[in-house]
Amino acid sequence: MAKFLPVKKPILPPYPQDPLAITRLSFERIDRACPLLASLSPSLRVLARRMVHACGQPDIVPSIKASDNFVEEVQKLRHESPHRLPLAEIPIFCDSAMLCAAIATRAPHARCFTHTPAAKLKAREQNITRAMAAIDLYCQQAGEEVAKTIFLFGSAPTALLRLLQHCYVERSVQLPAALFAFPVGFVSASESKQALLECVESNLPHKPPPYITLVGHLGGSALAAAAFNATFDDEADATSMGRVA
């Protein structure tokens, strides 16, 4: 009969377990690691801190680019509309199901067309990415509602580029209500975000839609969701985020 040597049990280090204490400690460490946060406006500082919290990389702060008064302008979509629309009545487009899931607490109505049969068929017939097909289908279906839509990109650079093509090159649709632009990867991600900045600049003196992005190849659904959720946090949400730490 085989004999097994006694296994030494691993000893885990002590670790905090109070979720709110973990969150407070995380933000304290982020503030110490990111002195550049102090140079941002108070509202953008909140978003940047949450983005660092989501990815664990303090060095992203210099690469965050946003339109003037981004948070305030996006919040106006809800608070200063003629009917004070709840967030649930503002159309929201996501480029991935993962991103929809990440903002579901605040925006369970967010839509992703990328994995629909129509997008798959269009992508196959036209030899384009499903993300591009999803943008085409949404813009065709939404029509004038594009101007009321918040677009979130946390995956596909081709989706952002396709929207820019429709809005700024072809001018076939109106400019969106707001853009959270965080495509990720090594093919066209950096270029897509640079294209966004150049499109905005080329359209001056017309006011651009509120936008936030992270220049370079970094990005992802976690960053897009962190920025979106922080933008629409209320006092209750601000403390509840610590419960999953």
Buried (B, 14 or more C-beta within 10 A) or exposed (E): EEEEEEEEEEEEEEEEEEBBEBBBBBBEEBBEBBEBBEEBBEBBBBBBBBBBBBBEBBEBBEBBBBBEBBBBBBBBBBEEEEEEBEBEEBBBBBBBBBBBBBBEEBBEEBBBBBEBEEBBEBBEEEEBBBBBBBBBBBBEEBEEBBBBBBBBBBBBBBBBBBBBBBBBEEEEBBBBBBBBBBBBBEEBBBBBBBBBBEBBEEBEEEEBBBBBBBBBBBBBBBBBBBBBBBBBBEEEEEEBBBEEB
